[in-house]
């Protein structure tokens, strides 16, 4: 069973979905790192 579509429309849609998932994952990683950094800064200041 092949998971990559043979026609151009299917390939385009599959590639766009992969790119969308990759960009969402990248954004999540950036957001979670910024959130972790902010929480550590607040903990150091003893305001949390």
Secondary structure as a PSIPRED ss2 file (coil, helix, strand):
# PSIPRED VFORMAT (PSIPRED V4.0)

   1 X C   1.000  0.000  0.000
   2 X C   1.000  0.000  0.000
   3 X C   1.000  0.000  0.000
   4 X C   1.000  0.000  0.000
   5 X C   1.000  0.000  0.000
   6 X C   1.000  0.000  0.000
   7 X C   1.000  0.000  0.000
   8 X H   0.000  1.000  0.000
   9 X H   0.000  1.000  0.000
  10 X H   0.000  1.000  0.000
  11 X H   0.000  1.000  0.000
  12 X H   0.000  1.000  0.000
  13 X H   0.000  1.000  0.000
  14 X H   0.000  1.000  0.000
  15 X H   0.000  1.000  0.000
  16 X H   0.000  1.000  0.000
  17 X H   0.000  1.000  0.000
  18 X H   0.000  1.000  0.000
  19 X H   0.000  1.000  0.000
  20 X H   0.000  1.000  0.000
  21 X H   0.000  1.000  0.000
  22 X H   0.000  1.000  0.000
  23 X H   0.000  1.000  0.000
  24 X H   0.000  1.000  0.000
  25 X H   0.000  1.000  0.000
  26 X H   0.000  1.000  0.000
  27 X H   0.000  1.000  0.000
  28 X H   0.000  1.000  0.000
  29 X H   0.000  1.000  0.000
  30 X H   0.000  1.000  0.000
  31 X H   0.000  1.000  0.000
  32 X H   0.000  1.000  0.000
  33 X H   0.000  1.000  0.000
  34 X H   0.000  1.000  0.000
  35 X H   0.000  1.000  0.000
  36 X H   0.000  1.000  0.000
  37 X H   0.000  1.000  0.000
  38 X H   0.000  1.000  0.000
  39 X H   0.000  1.000  0.000
  40 X H   0.000  1.000  0.000
  41 X H   0.000  1.000  0.000
  42 X H   0.000  1.000  0.000
  43 X H   0.000  1.000  0.000
  44 X H   0.000  1.000  0.000
  45 X H   0.000  1.000  0.000
  46 X C   1.000  0.000  0.000
  47 X C   1.000  0.000  0.000
  48 X C   1.000  0.000  0.000
